[in-house]
Amino acid sequence: MKAVCWHGANDVRVDNVPDPTLLNPRDAILKVTATTICGSDLHIYDGYIPSMQPGDIIGHEFMGEIVETGREVRKLKKGDRVVVSSIIGCGQCHYCSHHQWSLCDNSNPNGALQEPIFGFGTAGIFGYSHLFGGYAGSQAQYVRIPFADHGCIKVPDGMTDEQALPISDAFPTGYMGADMCDIKPGDVVAVWGCGPVGLFAIKSAYLLGAEKVIAIDRFPERLLMAKTQCNAEVINYEEVDAGDALKEMTGGRGPDACIDAVGLESHGTGVMGFYDEVKQSVRLETDRPHVLRQMIVACKKGGVISVMGVYAGFVDKMPMGAAFNKGLTFKMGQMHGQRYMPKLIDHVLKGEIDPAFVFSHHMPLTEAKQAYEMFKHKTDKCIKVLLKP
């Protein structure tokens, strides 16, 4: 089959690789009908995620048709159309039973590799390095789905691929970011980053009862989408100081909650932006925490910091004094897809949201390299690309 394989920083290729096979009786084989590039895939593309090996198949946001099932798969059959969580959960451990799917104890065979950094191993993730299990990813014609009964959600009749595909990862990630904010009527939420996850965080904050959402970005087309498609007030941080603008827009109090939908490659300005670029380039700092610093200072006293942008290792110069003395609450983590996916399908069926709005481009899988370059550099007003195998 054809698959998108990582061969080094900024080097992905569509290779011919062996078809996947059933390795466990709880596996299923999926024929991929639609996949996409996630913002966190760019961290792999840019070479910031350790333990990648040349030839690894990447991608983790996908849907398709079941073509084969293991003998212990009970809920799925050949021909079922499903959307698949990017997070792999066993469905039986302490964390899965408490709906904390991304913390699964059993789905990451390489969890011991994480322990020196994280203290404990976490769940496996499709196509996201050997630290997260070394699973083949979704940017391919076929994928093996471990623990298939727990990762695959059947797609209702009448729901298009464009509507279902974001429910694999981007939509539940944004929704979880908003859900962790403990939104109450009248709350103001600020969202850093107007890529797909940020846009879904905005939409989700309104679904959960926010009175106003303020979006921060620098790309005009993304800010326009946040304003027109998501009803957010917007700040272009290259034109005004985001912290000052937020204080003015909230009557001097600051947002009740702040959501990071950017992660480890956030773009800073001024001295601190230059500091992060230099330290990351010489590996004295793995992640650029500009957004985290800005959120801590901007958030209201007693507010919530919700982090859904991916961080991989270590950050520097964090204003922990501000966080402590302001009494901020931090919530973060890989999204618990299996917890949220059925609820998000209901929102779509009720007409409360149409997730298809994020797709600006449709391309064949064979043009994955061009799609990565376009998505990375935000050329041709690219928001999100749907790839068809």
Backbone hydrogen bonds, N-H to C=O, Kabsch-Sander energy under -0.5 kcal/mol:
donor,donor_aa,acceptor,acceptor_aa,energy
3,A,15,D,-2.1
4,V,139,Q,-3.2
5,C,3,A,-0.6
5,C,13,R,-3.4
6,W,56,D,-3.0
7,H,8,G,-0.6
7,H,11,D,-2.9
8,G,11,D,-0.5
10,N,45,Y,-4.2
11,D,8,G,-2.2
13,R,5,C,-2.4
15,D,3,A,-2.6
15,D,13,R,-0.9
17,V,1,M,-2.9
17,V,15,D,-0.6
27,D,24,N,-2.3
28,A,145,I,-1.3
29,I,68,E,-2.7
30,L,143,V,-2.8
31,K,65,E,-3.2
32,V,30,L,-0.7
32,V,141,Q,-1.9
33,T,63,M,-1.7
34,A,63,M,-1.3
35,T,387,L,-2.2
36,T,61,E,-1.2
37,I,385,V,-0.8
38,C,36,T,-0.5
41,D,38,C,-1.1
42,L,38,C,-0.8
42,L,39,G,-0.8
43,H,40,S,-0.6
44,I,40,S,-0.9
45,Y,41,D,-2.7
46,D,42,L,-2.6
47,G,44,I,-1.4
48,Y,43,H,-2.7
49,I,43,H,-0.7
52,M,49,I,-0.7
55,G,6,W,-3.3
56,D,6,W,-0.6
56,D,53,Q,-2.3
58,I,4,V,-1.9
59,G,127,G,-0.8
61,E,36,T,-0.5
62,F,60,H,-0.6
62,F,84,V,-0.7
63,M,34,A,-1.9
64,G,82,V,-2.6
65,E,31,K,-2.4
66,I,80,D,-2.6
67,V,29,I,-2.8
68,E,29,I,-1.2
70,G,27,D,-2.9
72,E,25,P,-2.2
73,V,25,P,-0.5
73,V,70,G,-1.6
74,R,72,E,-0.5
79,G,66,I,-3.3
80,D,77,K,-2.1
82,V,64,G,-2.7
82,V,80,D,-0.6
83,V,153,I,-2.6
84,V,62,F,-1.9
85,S,151,G,-2.5
86,S,168,S,-1.6
88,I,124,G,-2.7
89,G,87,I,-0.6
97,S,93,C,-2.4
98,H,94,H,-0.8
98,H,95,Y,-0.6
99,H,96,C,-1.9
100,Q,95,Y,-3.0
101,W,99,H,-0.7
103,L,100,Q,-2.0
104,C,101,W,-1.6
111,G,108,N,-1.6
113,L,110,N,-2.0
114,Q,110,N,-0.6
114,Q,111,G,-1.2
115,E,111,G,-1.0
117,I,114,Q,-1.3
118,F,114,Q,-3.7
119,G,114,Q,-0.6
119,G,115,E,-1.7
123,A,102,S,-1.9
124,G,88,I,-0.7
125,I,132,F,-2.3
126,F,86,S,-1.7
127,G,135,Y,-1.3
128,Y,125,I,-1.2
130,H,51,S,-0.9
132,F,129,S,-0.7
133,G,130,H,-1.3
134,G,129,S,-2.0
137,G,57,I,-0.9
138,S,59,G,-1.7
139,Q,58,I,-2.1
140,A,138,S,-2.5
141,Q,2,K,-1.5
143,V,30,L,-2.0
145,I,28,A,-3.5
148,A,26,R,-2.1
148,A,145,I,-0.6
150,H,147,F,-1.9
151,G,147,F,-1.0
152,C,148,A,-1.9
153,I,83,V,-2.8
155,V,81,R,-2.8
159,M,156,P,-1.7
160,T,158,G,-0.5
164,A,160,T,-2.3
165,L,161,D,-3.0
167,I,164,A,-1.5
168,S,165,L,-2.0
169,D,166,P,-0.9
171,F,166,P,-2.6
173,T,169,D,-2.2
174,G,170,A,-2.3
175,Y,171,F,-2.8
176,M,172,P,-2.6
177,G,173,T,-2.0
178,A,174,G,-1.7
179,D,175,Y,-3.0
180,M,176,M,-2.4
181,C,178,A,-1.4
182,D,179,D,-1.5
186,G,209,G,-0.7
187,D,184,K,-2.3
189,V,212,K,-2.4
190,A,257,A,-2.5
191,V,214,I,-3.1
192,W,259,I,-2.9
193,G,191,V,-0.6
193,G,216,I,-3.0
199,L,195,G,-2.8
200,F,196,P,-2.4
201,A,197,V,-2.2
202,I,198,G,-2.1
203,K,199,L,-2.4
204,S,200,F,-2.6
205,A,201,A,-2.4
206,Y,202,I,-1.8
207,L,203,K,-2.1
208,L,204,S,-2.0
209,G,206,Y,-1.4
210,A,205,A,-2.7
211,E,187,D,-2.2
212,K,187,D,-1.6
214,I,189,V,-2.7
215,A,233,E,-3.2
216,I,191,V,-2.7
217,D,235,I,-2.1
222,R,219,F,-0.6
223,L,219,F,-2.4
224,L,220,P,-2.6
225,M,221,E,-1.8
226,A,222,R,-2.3
227,K,223,L,-1.9
228,T,224,L,-3.2
229,Q,225,M,-2.1
230,C,225,M,-1.1
231,N,227,K,-0.8
232,A,226,A,-2.5
233,E,213,V,-2.4
235,I,215,A,-2.5
237,Y,217,D,-1.6
237,Y,235,I,-0.8
239,E,236,N,-2.0
240,V,236,N,-1.7
242,A,240,V,-0.6
245,A,241,D,-2.5
246,L,242,A,-2.6
247,K,243,G,-1.9
248,E,244,D,-2.1
249,M,245,A,-2.5
250,T,246,L,-1.0
251,G,248,E,-1.1
252,G,247,K,-3.4
253,R,250,T,-1.5
256,D,188,V,-2.0
257,A,188,V,-1.3
258,C,304,V,-2.5
259,I,190,A,-2.8
260,D,306,S,-2.9
261,A,192,W,-2.2
261,A,259,I,-0.8
264,L,310,V,-2.4
266,S,263,G,-1.2
266,S,288,R,-0.8
268,G,266,S,-0.6
273,G,269,T,-1.3
274,F,270,G,-1.9
275,Y,271,V,-2.5
276,D,272,M,-2.3
277,E,273,G,-2.0
278,V,274,F,-2.3
279,K,275,Y,-2.5
280,Q,276,D,-2.5
281,S,277,E,-2.0
282,V,278,V,-1.5
283,R,280,Q,-1.4
284,L,279,K,-2.6
285,E,279,K,-1.3
286,T,314,F,-0.8
287,D,314,F,-2.1
288,R,264,L,-2.9
293,R,289,P,-2.5
294,Q,290,H,-2.3
295,M,291,V,-2.7
296,I,292,L,-2.3
297,V,293,R,-1.9
298,A,294,Q,-2.2
299,C,295,M,-2.6
300,K,255,P,-2.6
302,G,326,K,-2.8
303,G,300,K,-1.8
304,V,256,D,-1.6
305,I,329,T,-3.4
306,S,258,C,-3.2
306,S,304,V,-0.6
307,V,305,I,-0.5
307,V,331,K,-2.6
308,M,260,D,-2.4
308,M,306,S,-0.6
309,G,260,D,-1.8
320,M,318,M,-2.2
323,A,319,P,-1.8
324,F,320,M,-2.7
325,N,321,G,-2.6
326,K,322,A,-1.9
327,G,324,F,-1.2
328,L,323,A,-2.2
329,T,303,G,-2.3
331,K,305,I,-2.8
333,G,307,V,-1.3
337,G,335,M,-1.3
339,R,336,H,-1.3
340,Y,336,H,-1.2
341,M,337,G,-2.6
344,L,340,Y,-2.2
345,I,341,M,-2.2
346,D,342,P,-1.8
347,H,343,K,-1.8
348,V,344,L,-2.0
349,L,345,I,-2.6
350,K,346,D,-2.0
351,G,348,V,-1.6
352,E,347,H,-2.3
353,I,347,H,-0.8
357,F,354,D,-1.7
358,V,355,P,-1.5
359,F,356,A,-1.6
360,S,358,V,-0.7
360,S,384,K,-1.8
361,H,384,K,-1.8
363,M,386,L,-2.7
365,L,388,K,-2.4
367,E,364,P,-2.1
368,A,365,L,-1.7
371,A,367,E,-2.2
372,Y,368,A,-2.8
373,E,369,K,-2.1
374,M,370,Q,-2.4
375,F,371,A,-2.7
376,K,372,Y,-2.7
377,H,373,E,-2.2
378,K,374,M,-0.8
379,T,374,M,-1.3
381,K,378,K,-0.7
382,C,379,T,-1.4
386,L,361,H,-2.8
387,L,35,T,-3.3
387,L,385,V,-0.6
388,K,363,M,-2.2
